[in-house]
Amino acid sequence: VLDVVAAAQFMKHHKEIGHLPLLAYGFSMGAVSIIETQAKYPYLFKGLMLDCPFDSVENVLKRSISNLTVSFCGYQCHIPGRQLLHKYAFHPYVQAVIKPLLKIAACLDRREIETQICEVKPAESIQKISVPCLFICCKNDEKVSEDAIKSVYEGAKGYKVLRLTNGRSHCDSFVYNPEGYGKWLNKFVVSVLNGSIA
């Protein structure tokens, strides 16, 4: 949230473009960061474009942990103790186990990236937002389910549009249909800027 606020303040105080309306556009965790920021600072952005925001960190952890497997003697096995990992996910000692597992699953170098798993609930935070929102999600997203994006979408109070695509994985809507994707963004931005949607 602090990074989003800093970027927005930089743009708002830029001498050449600071007078222009500010819209936000983010993918996955970036989209969630925008939701959380707008919920705390409701006059920061005039419109939000949100590609694959998740509904809550708890549900992301649940989906991620339930999908973690290890290979043993040629067999794929689920990680033991998955229910306990999920139940106590936000406890500091359990995070010491979860973070390396998630970094392995996400192919991140844990020596270079330090994470802190916090409880964040975008499906609740979006209820404080009344600016126009464009939601985009892939039906085949393995990280954010269709139900998850719909719960975030339904919570938005202002004008909103939901585009469900046949993208093959997380944040794949643009790659799957770049022309259609570009048209949705352009139509939304133009509509917000010319005031045809409030």
C-alpha positions in Angstrom: 0.0 0.0 0.0 2.8 2.4 0.9 4.5 1.8 -2.5 1.2 2.5 -4.3 0.7 5.7 -2.4 4.2 6.8 -3.0 3.9 6.2 -6.8 0.5 8.0 -6.9 1.9 11.0 -5.0 4.9 11.1 -7.3 2.5 11.3 -10.3 0.2 13.8 -8.6 3.1 16.1 -7.9 4.8 15.8 -11.3 4.9 19.3 -12.8 4.0 18.1 -16.4 1.3 15.5 -15.7 0.2 16.2 -12.1 -3.1 17.9 -13.2 -4.3 14.8 -15.1 -6.7 12.3 -13.5 -5.0 9.2 -12.1 -6.2 5.7 -12.8 -4.6 2.5 -11.4 -3.9 -0.8 -13.2 -2.5 -3.9 -11.5 -2.2 -7.7 -11.8 -2.8 -10.2 -9.0 -1.0 -8.9 -5.9 -0.6 -5.6 -7.6 -4.4 -5.4 -8.1 -4.9 -6.3 -4.5 -2.4 -3.6 -3.4 -4.5 -1.1 -5.4 -7.7 -2.2 -3.8 -6.2 -1.9 -0.3 -4.8 1.5 -1.1 -8.0 2.9 -2.6 -10.0 1.5 0.4 -7.7 3.6 2.8 -7.3 6.6 0.5 -10.6 6.8 -1.4 -9.8 9.9 -3.4 -6.5 8.7 -4.8 -7.6 7.2 -8.0 -10.5 8.0 -10.4 -10.8 4.4 -11.7 -9.3 0.9 -11.1 -8.3 -1.8 -13.6 -7.8 -5.0 -11.7 -6.5 -8.2 -13.4 -6.9 -11.3 -11.3 -7.1 -9.9 -7.8 -7.5 -12.6 -5.1 -10.3 -12.6 -2.5 -8.1 -13.1 0.6 -4.6 -14.2 1.6 -6.1 -17.0 3.6 -7.8 -18.5 0.6 -4.7 -18.1 -1.6 -2.7 -20.0 1.1 -5.4 -22.6 1.3 -5.3 -23.2 -2.5 -1.5 -23.0 -2.6 -0.9 -25.4 0.3 -3.5 -27.9 -0.9 -1.7 -28.0 -4.3 1.8 -28.5 -3.0 3.2 -31.9 -3.7 6.6 -33.6 -3.5 7.9 -36.4 -5.7 8.8 -39.6 -3.9 9.9 -42.7 -5.7 8.2 -41.6 -8.8 4.9 -40.8 -7.0 3.4 -37.3 -6.4 2.5 -36.9 -2.8 0.8 -34.1 -0.9 2.9 -32.3 1.7 2.1 -33.8 5.1 0.4 -31.6 7.7 -1.3 -29.3 5.1 -4.3 -28.7 7.4 -2.1 -27.5 10.2 0.0 -25.3 7.9 -3.2 -23.6 6.7 -4.8 -23.3 10.2 -1.7 -21.6 11.7 -0.5 -19.9 8.6 -0.1 -16.5 10.2 1.9 -17.7 13.2 5.6 -16.6 12.9 6.9 -20.2 13.4 4.6 -21.6 10.8 5.5 -18.8 8.4 9.1 -20.0 8.6 7.9 -23.3 7.0 5.3 -21.9 4.6 7.4 -19.1 3.1 10.1 -21.5 1.7 7.4 -23.8 0.4 5.6 -21.0 -1.4 8.9 -19.6 -2.8 9.7 -23.0 -4.2 6.3 -23.3 -5.7 6.6 -19.8 -7.2 10.2 -20.5 -8.4 11.5 -17.5 -6.3 15.1 -17.2 -4.9 14.4 -17.0 -1.2 17.9 -15.6 -0.6 16.9 -12.5 -2.5 13.2 -12.0 -1.7 12.0 -11.7 1.9 8.3 -12.0 2.5 5.9 -11.4 5.3 2.5 -13.1 5.1 -0.2 -10.8 6.4 -3.9 -11.2 6.6 -5.4 -9.2 3.7 -9.0 -9.4 2.6 -9.6 -7.6 -0.7 -13.2 -9.0 -0.9 -14.0 -6.9 2.2 -11.8 -3.9 1.4 -13.5 -3.5 -2.1 -16.7 -2.6 -0.3 -15.2 0.7 0.7 -14.5 1.6 -3.0 -17.0 3.5 -5.1 -14.9 4.6 -8.1 -15.4 2.7 -11.4 -13.7 -0.7 -11.5 -12.8 -3.1 -14.4 -12.2 -6.7 -13.3 -10.5 -9.2 -15.6 -10.0 -12.9 -14.7 -9.2 -16.1 -16.5 -11.7 -19.0 -16.1 -8.7 -21.4 -16.0 -6.7 -19.5 -13.4 -5.1 -22.0 -11.0 -4.4 -19.3 -8.4 -7.5 -17.2 -8.3 -10.8 -19.1 -8.8 -13.8 -17.7 -10.7 -15.7 -17.6 -7.4 -12.9 -15.6 -5.8 -12.9 -12.9 -8.4 -16.7 -12.8 -8.4 -16.7 -12.2 -4.6 -14.4 -9.2 -5.1 -16.4 -7.9 -8.0 -19.7 -8.2 -6.2 -18.4 -6.2 -3.2 -17.5 -3.1 -5.4 -20.0 -0.3 -4.7 -19.7 1.8 -7.8 -19.8 1.2 -11.6 -18.1 -2.1 -12.3 -17.4 -4.4 -15.3 -16.3 -8.1 -15.1 -14.6 -9.7 -18.0 -14.0 -13.5 -17.7 -11.7 -14.8 -20.3 -10.6 -18.3 -21.5 -7.0 -17.5 -20.5 -5.1 -20.6 -19.7 -3.5 -19.6 -16.4 -3.0 -16.8 -13.9 -3.0 -13.4 -15.5 -3.1 -14.9 -19.0 -6.0 -12.8 -20.4 -3.8 -10.4 -22.3 -1.7 -13.2 -23.8 -4.8 -15.2 -24.7 -6.6 -12.2 -26.5 -4.5 -9.1 -26.7 -6.8 -7.3 -29.1 -9.9 -7.8 -27.0 -8.0 -7.0 -23.8 -6.7 -3.7 -25.2 -10.2 -2.7 -26.3 -11.6 -3.4 -22.8 -9.0 -1.3 -21.2 -9.3 1.5 -23.8 -13.1 1.6 -23.5 -13.0 1.7 -19.7 -10.3 4.5 -19.6 -12.1 6.6 -22.1 -15.4 6.2 -20.3 -13.9 7.1 -17.0 -12.1 10.1 -18.4 -15.0 11.6 -20.3 -17.4 11.1 -17.4 -19.8 8.7 -19.2 -19.6 6.4 -16.1 -19.5 7.7 -12.6 
